[in-house]
Amino acid sequence: MRDYRNMEPYKRLFLSILLGLVLGIPGVSDVRASDAIETAGDVLQYVLPATAAGMTLAHRDGKGLFQFGETAAVTVGATYGLKYTVDEKRPNGESRSFPSMHASISFSSAEFIRKRYGWEYGVPAYLTAMFVAYSRVESDEHYTHDVIAGALIGMVSSYIFTTPFNGLRIQPDVSGKYWGMRLSYDW
């Protein structure tokens, strides 16, 4: 195992951010078995954007970091704008249910990772985002349409503002006459 002190600075920064997010979330130490899914979703909503930002640092990708910032700003702005405009009641009786911020930022991060760095990173990111969305419905914090709307806001904002990172990419290639995989490399 590599010594943490001998790691490259950007890798240390990424690990520090990730560790700080996981350990610094209020209430994590008070987890009970009955709310473990809700707590896991709460933690993972921070882990996904931290991972997306950390990947830009690991790739020394300043352009990607800027694109992620744009994506996150649009996602948060659109989600909060709708929350305060619609003001739908949550299943638990509280206000501002529509759309789900947890789902918005999670799917925004997952789509950023997928589009910027490829499906090999995107698939685990999307599975994590789906768990976050599930955790919100399962814990009676949101209705299904809240998390679907949040997911769409996040994915669309990332799709608009994110371009693929230079390097090797594997993508599905489908048309009316054929289907397959496309391998490409940007110089």
N, C-alpha and C positions, 0 to 999 in steps of 0.2 A: 504494500500500500504506500502511496506517495505521501510525503510529508507536506502538510498544509502550508507550512512556512516557505517551502521551496516551489510552490505552484506559481504560475505566471500571474501577474497582478489582476488581470481581468477575470481569471477563474476564481481567485480568492474573493474578489468583489461579488461575483455571482453567488458563490456559496454563502457569503456573509449576508447578502440580501435575502436569500431563500431561508436561511436559518433564522434570521431576524423576524421575517414574516411569520414563520411557523411558530416560533417561541413567543412572539410578542402579541399574538391575538388574544384579546381578553376572553376569559372564561374557558380556555382550552383545558386548564387543569381541573375544572369542575365538571368534566364530562361524565354523564351517566349513560348506562347501556341503552336506555330508552330513547335518548336523543343523539346517538352516535352518528346516524346518517345525516341529520341536520348539521351537526358540528363538522363532520367531514366535508360537507358541501360548503359550509362557511369558510373553512380553511382553504379548500381547493380554489375558491373564487379569487383568492390572493395568489396562490401558487401559480396558476396559469399565466396571469400577466407578468409575474416576476420571472417566470421561465421564458416567456417571449422576450422580455427586455434582456434577460441574461443571455439568450441565444444571440442577440445582436452584439453584445459585448464579446462573447466567445468567438464570433466570426469577425470581430473588429469591423462591424457593419454600421457605421454612423448614419448612412442613408436609411437603413432599416429601422434604426432607433427613432429617427425623425418620423418615418412613416407610421411606426407604432404609436408614437405620441399623437399624431394627427387622428389616427383611427380611434384611439382611446378617448380623445377629446370629443369627437363627433358622437361616439357611442354613448358616453356619459351625458352629453348635452341633450341628445335626442331622447334618451330614456327618461331623464329627469323632466324634460319638457312635457312628455306625455304623462308621466306620473302626476304632475301638478295640474295638467289640463283635464285629464279623464277622472282622476280621483275615485277609482273603483274600490269598493270594500274587499278586503282579503277574506279568505275562508275562515280565519280566526277572528274576524270582526274589526280588525284594524284597517286603517286607510292606506291609500296609494299602492294598490296591488298591481295595476297595469302600467307598463310591462315590468318584467322581473329584471332588476339590475344585476343580480347574480348571473342570470342567464346571458344578459347582454354582454357583460365584460368577459365572461368565460368563452362564449362563442366568438366574440371579437378576437380574443387572444388565439383561440384555436384556428380560426381562418387565417389570421396573420401568419402563424407558424406554418400552416399548410401551404399558403400561397408563396410565402417568402422562401421557405427552406425545403418544401416538398412533402409528399405523402408519408414518407417514412417517419417524419416527426408529426405530421398532421393527424394521422390515425390515432395515436395515443392521446393527443391533445383533444380531438373531438370526442373520444370516449370519456375523457375526464369532464369535458363540458357537459356531455349528456348526463353524467352522474350528478353534477351540480344542479342541473335543471330538475332532474328526478327528485333530488333531495328537497327542493323547494315545494314541490307538489306533495310529496310524502309527509312533510312536516306541517302541512296546512298553512303555509305562508303564501302560496300562490295557487291560482287555477292553472290548468293546462294551457289555456290560451295566453296567459300572462308569460309563461316561459317560452312558448312558441314565438310570440311577438318579440320578446327580448332577444331570442336567438337570431331571428331575422334581422333585427336592427344591428346586432353585432357583426353578423356575417356580411351584410351588405356594406357596412362602413369599411370593414377590412378589405373586402373585395375591391372597392373603389380606390382606396388610398395605397394599396400594397402592390409592389411589383416584385417579380421573382429575383432572388439573389443570384449573382453570377455563380456559375458552377454547374455540376451535373444535376439534371432533374429527370425524374421518371413520372410520366403523366398518362392517364387513360386517354385513348384516342378513339372516339366513336363517331360514326356517321351512319347514314341510312344504308350504306352498302357494305360496311366492314366495322370491325371493332378490334382493338389491340392496345398495345402500350407504346408510348413514344418516349424515346431516350434522347435528351438534348443536352448540349453543353454550351454555355455562353463564354465567350473569350473576353 
